Amino acid sequence: MSPTVFRAGGYRFYFFSREEPRMHIHVMGPNGEAKFWIEPVIELAQNYGLSQREIGETLRLVQEHEHDIRSAWQGHFGG
């Protein structure tokens, strides 16, 4: 199961259920996908095909939606 948290700028931001306990978000775009850690700080964890421009854009979106991501994480995973 991979619930969508939000969509913006042609990207889908989502979780994978039962992956790992450290708070993070996955991003899928037309050219690839990435994973960003949310804790302890927001940073790129993995990139599969997104350009540096796309990474910058998705990082900005993750930062802008940090509260929504944290709330969705708590709602989905508990704690």
Backbone as CSV, one residue per row, in Angstrom:
resi,resn,N_x,N_y,N_z,CA_x,CA_y,CA_z,C_x,C_y,C_z
1,MET,0.851,-1.181,0.000,0.000,0.000,0.000,0.894,1.241,0.000
2,SER,0.564,2.198,-0.830,1.358,3.425,-0.899,0.431,4.636,-1.010
3,PRO,-0.057,5.123,0.132,-0.989,6.251,0.105,-0.340,7.545,-0.369
4,THR,-1.064,8.262,-1.209,-0.614,9.564,-1.685,-0.867,10.608,-0.607
5,VAL,0.158,11.396,-0.298,0.029,12.468,0.689,-0.439,13.741,-0.009
6,PHE,0.202,14.071,-1.153,-0.238,15.211,-1.954,0.385,15.111,-3.341
7,ARG,-0.140,15.909,-4.251,0.392,16.042,-5.610,0.660,17.523,-5.854
8,ALA,1.789,17.798,-6.499,2.127,19.190,-6.810,3.172,19.203,-7.910
9,GLY,3.048,20.142,-8.828,4.050,20.343,-9.864,4.321,19.125,-10.729
10,GLY,3.337,18.265,-10.909,3.520,17.061,-11.710,4.157,15.907,-10.947
11,TYR,4.287,16.044,-9.633,4.897,15.015,-8.794,3.865,14.438,-7.830
12,ARG,4.045,13.165,-7.517,3.224,12.496,-6.510,4.107,12.237,-5.288
13,PHE,3.641,12.647,-4.123,4.362,12.468,-2.867,3.598,11.418,-2.063
14,TYR,4.294,10.358,-1.658,3.596,9.218,-1.068,4.481,8.455,-0.080
15,PHE,3.833,7.568,0.678,4.513,6.664,1.609,4.410,5.245,1.067
16,PHE,5.355,4.409,1.454,5.232,2.963,1.316,4.904,2.433,2.699
17,SER,3.853,1.660,2.808,3.542,1.039,4.089,4.565,-0.045,4.387
18,ARG,4.880,-0.205,5.656,5.772,-1.254,6.139,7.165,-1.189,5.523
19,GLU,7.681,-0.012,5.335,9.028,0.105,4.781,10.051,0.233,5.903
20,GLU,10.225,1.412,6.444,11.171,1.624,7.540,10.612,2.688,8.474
21,PRO,11.024,2.665,9.746,10.390,3.552,10.723,10.807,5.014,10.665
22,ARG,11.966,5.329,10.090,12.419,6.725,10.027,11.508,7.511,9.082
23,MET,11.046,8.665,9.541,10.095,9.453,8.759,10.716,9.915,7.447
24,HIS,10.001,9.627,6.343,10.477,9.985,5.013,9.289,10.040,4.063
25,ILE,9.547,10.542,2.860,8.515,10.605,1.822,9.150,10.251,0.484
26,HIS,8.386,9.548,-0.340,8.806,9.217,-1.701,8.163,10.203,-2.665
27,VAL,8.852,10.461,-3.763,8.371,11.386,-4.792,8.505,10.705,-6.139
28,MET,7.423,10.695,-6.909,7.438,10.128,-8.253,7.138,11.240,-9.241
29,GLY,7.996,11.364,-10.258,7.792,12.345,-11.309,7.896,11.672,-12.661
30,PRO,7.703,12.411,-13.734,7.745,11.807,-15.066,9.124,11.264,-15.452
31,ASN,10.186,11.761,-14.823,11.539,11.351,-15.205,12.232,10.447,-14.194
32,GLY,11.560,10.154,-13.084,12.180,9.311,-12.078,11.524,9.481,-10.735
33,GLU,12.246,9.054,-9.702,11.709,9.140,-8.354,12.827,9.406,-7.358
34,ALA,12.428,9.847,-6.178,13.392,10.153,-5.124,12.758,9.863,-3.774
35,LYS,13.594,9.856,-2.765,13.157,9.663,-1.382,13.842,10.739,-0.540
36,PHE,13.065,11.380,0.315,13.590,12.417,1.198,13.358,12.011,2.647
37,TRP,14.404,12.125,3.465,14.249,11.996,4.908,13.535,13.236,5.398
38,ILE,12.688,13.066,6.397,12.033,14.194,7.051,12.694,14.441,8.403
39,GLU,13.187,13.377,9.015,13.860,13.478,10.308,15.242,12.858,10.221
40,PRO,16.237,13.367,10.900,16.144,14.510,11.810,16.032,15.851,11.081
41,VAL,16.481,15.912,9.818,16.308,17.110,8.994,15.856,16.667,7.615
42,ILE,15.244,17.573,6.878,14.824,17.247,5.516,16.057,17.212,4.625
43,GLU,16.267,16.044,3.987,17.400,15.906,3.065,17.132,14.766,2.105
44,LEU,17.794,14.814,0.970,17.666,13.772,-0.033,18.280,12.480,0.482
45,ALA,17.526,11.391,0.388,18.024,10.071,0.784,18.461,9.277,-0.444
46,GLN,17.647,9.301,-1.511,17.945,8.549,-2.736,17.345,9.286,-3.936
47,ASN,17.986,9.110,-5.083,17.484,9.696,-6.319,17.649,8.682,-7.436
48,TYR,16.582,8.462,-8.160,16.596,7.547,-9.298,16.071,8.274,-10.535
49,GLY,16.941,9.063,-11.166,16.596,9.653,-12.452,16.152,11.099,-12.479
50,LEU,15.896,11.714,-11.344,15.499,13.119,-11.359,16.734,13.998,-11.554
51,SER,16.570,15.063,-12.332,17.673,16.004,-12.559,17.914,16.849,-11.312
52,GLN,19.011,17.565,-11.286,19.289,18.457,-10.160,18.203,19.518,-10.012
53,ARG,17.687,20.002,-11.121,16.582,20.976,-11.079,15.352,20.347,-10.444
54,GLU,15.029,19.115,-10.840,13.862,18.425,-10.281,14.058,18.127,-8.793
55,ILE,15.270,17.758,-8.413,15.552,17.526,-6.995,15.345,18.817,-6.208
56,GLY,15.834,19.925,-6.736,15.631,21.216,-6.063,14.157,21.562,-5.925
57,GLU,13.401,21.318,-7.000,11.969,21.614,-6.983,11.231,20.717,-5.987
58,THR,11.537,19.420,-5.994,10.851,18.511,-5.078,11.263,18.764,-3.624
59,LEU,12.520,19.104,-3.401,12.970,19.452,-2.049,12.194,20.658,-1.530
60,ARG,12.047,21.662,-2.378,11.278,22.854,-1.991,9.836,22.478,-1.642
61,LEU,9.228,21.596,-2.425,7.852,21.171,-2.156,7.749,20.379,-0.857
62,VAL,8.730,19.525,-0.598,8.742,18.784,0.667,8.848,19.764,1.829
63,GLN,9.722,20.745,1.714,9.864,21.746,2.782,8.574,22.534,2.986
64,GLU,7.928,22.926,1.890,6.687,23.693,1.982,5.563,22.879,2.610
65,HIS,5.564,21.565,2.392,4.487,20.693,2.863,4.900,19.849,4.070
66,GLU,5.960,20.260,4.746,6.468,19.463,5.871,5.378,19.165,6.903
67,HIS,4.599,20.146,7.276,3.544,19.925,8.270,2.545,18.874,7.776
68,ASP,2.129,18.973,6.513,1.186,18.010,5.937,1.784,16.602,5.929
69,ILE,3.069,16.502,5.594,3.742,15.203,5.556,3.793,14.603,6.952
70,ARG,4.186,15.398,7.930,4.263,14.902,9.312,2.889,14.459,9.816
71,SER,1.868,15.236,9.532,0.506,14.889,9.957,0.031,13.610,9.280
72,ALA,0.302,13.491,7.987,-0.103,12.281,7.259,0.653,11.061,7.768
73,TRP,1.939,11.229,8.086,2.744,10.120,8.629,2.122,9.632,9.952
74,GLN,1.837,10.590,10.839,1.246,10.224,12.138,-0.104,9.529,11.947
75,GLY,-0.900,10.035,11.015,-2.198,9.430,10.757,-2.093,8.040,10.167
76,HIS,-1.102,7.822,9.332,-0.965,6.527,8.653,-0.240,5.500,9.513
77,PHE,0.854,5.918,10.135,1.691,4.977,10.882,1.447,5.026,12.387
78,GLY,0.793,6.076,12.873,0.546,6.205,14.309,1.754,6.779,15.027
79,GLY,1.586,6.970,16.330,2.700,7.477,17.138,2.719,8.920,17.196
